[in-house]
Amino acid sequence: MGDGDRILLAHGGGGQLSRELIDREIVSRFGDGPLKGLPDGATVPVAGSEVVFTTDSFVVQPIEFPGGNIGDLAVHGTVNDLAVCGAKPRWLSLGLILEEGVELDLLRRVLDSIKTAADDSGVVVATGDTKVVARGQCDGMFINTAGIGDKLPGFELSPETLQEGDHILVSGPIADHGFAVLASRENIHIQNGPQSDSAPVHRLVQAATEHAGEVRFMRDPTRGGLASVLNEMVEGADVGIQIMEESIPISSGAHAVSELLGLDPLHVASEGRMLMVCSADAASVLLAAWQAMPEGSGAKDIGAVTTEAGRVVLETLMGGHRLVDVPRGELLPRIC
């Protein structure tokens, strides 16, 4: 039995192998319902209205990293999946899988972070479960969450609505989370190195509700980074995307790790940023609204939708052009 017959670590990286696994093994079985199109959350009818329902699991290593830990990451990741589906996050479930021998002080720090992040995000931890497994079976601590949010009016989000000339906004510097986790894991010590960007984005979404009809698509660029999100948007579409390297916000710490290791920041995860595609008419208003908020102070307009079907193109600092690809394997395993 070869590697083609087994699950690889790269299947969890958010790149091409992840997509192939999900399409062939999961969508082929369950993709006729709310899972169709692979949104971050499913919109489902409940008592005459609509709610958004999502779930996620967190296996980050190390459990604590510069700027956060697995606890606030779990809350933010779930809240953000709801928010970019056009929902107001309301309730979370919390499933803990703990390894025998994990220190109680570590668990307490994680639970305190969950409490703080949930309060800041305006969500209630409504239900949960705890399991303990034998030493060596869990790598310390895993967390599973589910989230439910109220559908916000006006958002009709789909890559199919993209139009030539639409603008692409990002809410702040990209790739800080992935590089912070990697630097911590590999003991890379850089002065003023990257701090995780783990944070909620729901307030950014709520700031856009007045112009919801001008918003085409929203997503948080986690596994696979900005490159994966952009390519997923235009896969098989009649439109493409061009982004400008000079406009893409990257912190000095993330840039330093990127240069040191030769990793493309476009392929590296963020956990507190969001991408929005909106009409040209609304772009300046939405960008100004974001930049007036603490979580959007670093927001930038990074590009536009083009007629180059299915292609994501980067205009470089030197004025050249290159295709932005999707990583096939796993650049940074266990970052969320």
C-alpha angles and dihedrals in degrees: 000000000000133000089271088068097050140064111258128200086245090066087074097050102092094243134107095301091053091052093048092050093049094045096046102038107024110023090044088062105031107017100103095081135045089323090069111119091017099254119185086248137015120244107220133175117247124176095335096315136076130253132181118233126193140165135197142173128215125208101157118164122236097037090216121041138163107298100012151350140242091279102060088035090059092051095044094045092053096041090049094051088055094044097052088051087062098260138129106234113236115157138023136191119214123209117182124195108189128189120227108260099029110143116254090221089060092049090050092052091050093048091048089052091050090052093048094046093047092050091048091049094048094239132130124223095227105172141000152156138227128208130177122207131191122277111282096024102090113024092236107303140359125188129203121192138180125195138199126196139175114254110246116226122253102024114120100170125187137130085232090072095060113125133193110271096027112141128236118220129187120195098223148327113336133224099023094124097051094045093046091053092045094049091049093047094049096039092242106167115201124165107249089004124178121299119203113264091213105152141124120272099190094105090056090055093047089051088060097051093098087062097034092129089061094052114095104178143355132191140158110235102229122141110021091019129228092327093062094048094049093048093047090053095058101031106132091355131130091236136062138196135242120194129186118232092208091058099049109103115228125168121235091245093053090045091053094052090044092054093044095052100028094238122150110238089213088069096048125095128251121195102188104038133087137201122217131188112202140160119282089243093059100037099090093045094049093044091052091048091052094046090055090060126077093235092049102039091113096046118140140185101234106175150317145258114266139187093251095114115231095349129123110199129187119209103213128219088257092055096255127123133232135174116254106224134194116248109247097208139025116298095173116017121199098018095136 
